[in-house]
Amino acid sequence: MGNTNTGLSQRLEAFSTAVTRWTGSTAAFATAVSVVVVWALLGPVFGYSDTWQLVINTGTTVVTFLMVFLIQRTQNKDSLAIHIKLNEMVAALKGASNRMIDVESLSEHELRIIERHFAELAALSRQEGDISRSHSIDEARSRHDQKLEQQ
């Protein structure tokens, strides 16, 4: 049973990827414009009836409903890819805080705490007068503490 679900999932992912690519194309936009133009031109033929209006309303509602999920899927996938790339860069960068790896999985409260730490880093950098001197919270605190001890 697991293989059936995996196969179905892979087919759905391939289909949604293809639809995503197509809907972002010039051909898709031209198709949408063409549908609206044809619908508008058929208005006089159908006497601008309620049914004529219902056709475009129903069509656009269904397309919008499906596109919301397709757009969210694409954003989720793109966001995940960006997070993975950023995690790789943080992990590989000498001097970078490994605490920043997978930071997106923290709660909003935890993210606010980290944001305050970076605000502190910015304040320490402004005090030094050279924003390029430190690049991590720990390093900035250590340098700041050393300066205070030397005074």
C-alpha positions as CSV (number, residue, x, y, z in Angstrom):
1,M,0.0,0.0,0.0
2,G,2.9,2.4,0.7
3,N,4.1,2.1,-2.9
4,T,0.7,3.1,-4.2
5,N,0.6,6.2,-2.1
6,T,4.2,7.1,-3.0
7,G,3.5,6.6,-6.7
8,L,0.3,8.7,-6.5
9,S,2.2,11.3,-4.5
10,Q,4.9,11.4,-7.1
11,R,2.4,11.7,-10.0
12,L,0.5,14.5,-8.2
13,E,3.8,16.3,-7.5
14,A,4.9,16.0,-11.2
15,F,1.5,17.2,-12.3
16,S,1.4,20.2,-9.9
17,T,4.9,21.1,-11.0
18,A,3.9,21.0,-14.6
19,V,0.8,23.0,-14.0
20,T,2.8,25.6,-11.9
21,R,5.3,26.0,-14.8
22,W,2.5,26.4,-17.3
23,T,0.3,28.8,-15.3
24,G,3.3,31.1,-15.0
25,S,3.8,31.2,-18.7
26,T,2.9,33.7,-21.4
27,A,0.8,31.0,-23.0
28,A,-1.3,30.6,-19.9
29,F,-1.8,34.4,-19.6
30,A,-2.8,34.6,-23.3
31,T,-5.3,31.7,-22.7
32,A,-6.9,33.5,-19.8
33,V,-7.2,36.7,-21.7
34,S,-8.6,34.8,-24.7
35,V,-11.3,33.1,-22.5
36,V,-12.3,36.5,-21.1
37,V,-12.5,38.1,-24.6
38,V,-14.5,35.2,-26.0
39,W,-16.8,35.3,-22.9
40,A,-17.3,39.1,-23.4
41,L,-17.9,38.7,-27.1
42,L,-20.6,36.1,-26.4
43,G,-22.4,38.5,-24.1
44,P,-24.7,39.9,-26.8
45,V,-25.4,36.4,-28.2
46,F,-26.7,35.3,-24.8
47,G,-28.3,38.6,-24.0
48,Y,-26.0,39.2,-21.1
49,S,-28.1,36.7,-19.2
50,D,-27.6,35.4,-15.7
51,T,-26.3,32.1,-17.1
52,W,-23.7,34.0,-19.2
53,Q,-22.5,35.7,-16.1
54,L,-22.6,32.5,-14.0
55,V,-20.3,30.8,-16.5
56,I,-17.4,33.2,-16.0
57,N,-18.1,33.5,-12.2
58,T,-18.0,29.7,-11.8
59,G,-15.0,29.3,-14.0
60,T,-12.9,32.0,-12.3
61,T,-14.0,30.8,-8.8
62,V,-12.9,27.2,-9.5
63,V,-9.6,28.4,-11.1
64,T,-8.9,30.7,-8.2
65,F,-9.7,28.0,-5.6
66,L,-7.2,25.6,-7.2
67,M,-4.6,28.3,-7.8
68,V,-4.5,29.2,-4.1
69,F,-3.4,25.7,-3.2
70,L,-0.9,25.6,-6.1
71,I,0.6,28.9,-5.2
72,Q,0.9,27.8,-1.5
73,R,2.6,24.6,-2.6
74,T,5.1,26.5,-4.7
75,Q,5.8,28.9,-1.9
76,N,6.3,26.1,0.6
77,K,8.7,24.3,-1.7
78,D,10.6,27.4,-2.6
79,S,10.8,28.4,1.1
80,L,12.1,25.0,2.0
81,A,14.8,25.1,-0.7
82,I,15.9,28.6,0.4
83,H,16.1,27.4,4.1
84,I,18.2,24.4,3.1
85,K,20.6,26.6,1.1
86,L,20.9,29.1,3.9
87,N,21.5,26.3,6.4
88,E,24.2,24.9,4.2
89,M,25.8,28.4,4.0
90,V,25.6,28.9,7.8
91,A,27.0,25.4,8.5
92,A,29.9,26.0,6.0
93,L,30.8,29.6,7.0
94,K,33.6,29.9,9.5
95,G,32.6,32.0,12.4
96,A,28.9,31.8,11.7
97,S,26.7,30.7,14.7
98,N,25.4,27.2,14.2
99,R,22.4,28.2,16.3
100,M,21.1,29.8,13.1
101,I,20.8,26.4,11.4
102,D,17.1,25.4,11.1
103,V,16.1,28.6,12.9
104,E,12.9,28.7,10.9
105,S,11.6,25.8,13.0
106,L,11.7,27.9,16.2
107,S,8.6,29.4,17.7
108,E,7.8,33.0,17.1
109,H,8.8,33.8,20.7
110,E,12.2,32.2,20.2
111,L,12.7,34.1,16.9
112,R,11.9,37.4,18.7
113,I,14.6,36.6,21.2
114,I,17.2,36.0,18.4
115,E,16.0,39.2,16.7
116,R,16.8,41.1,20.0
117,H,20.3,39.5,20.0
118,F,20.9,40.8,16.5
119,A,19.6,44.2,17.5
120,E,22.2,44.0,20.3
121,L,24.9,43.1,17.7
122,A,23.9,46.1,15.6
123,A,24.1,48.3,18.6
124,L,27.5,47.0,19.6
125,S,28.7,47.5,16.0
126,R,27.5,51.1,16.1
127,Q,29.4,51.6,19.3
128,E,32.6,50.3,17.7
129,G,32.1,52.6,14.8
130,D,32.9,49.7,12.4
131,I,30.1,47.4,11.4
132,S,32.5,45.0,9.7
133,R,34.5,44.1,12.9
134,S,32.2,41.3,14.2
135,H,29.7,39.0,12.6
136,S,28.3,36.9,15.3
137,I,26.5,37.7,18.6
138,D,29.0,35.7,20.7
139,E,32.0,37.4,19.0
140,A,30.5,40.8,19.4
141,R,29.8,40.3,23.1
142,S,33.3,38.9,23.6
143,R,35.0,41.8,21.9
144,H,32.7,44.3,23.7
145,D,33.5,42.7,27.1
146,Q,37.3,42.7,26.3
147,K,37.1,46.4,25.5
148,L,35.3,47.2,28.7
149,E,38.0,45.2,30.7
150,Q,40.8,47.2,29.0
151,Q,39.3,50.5,30.1
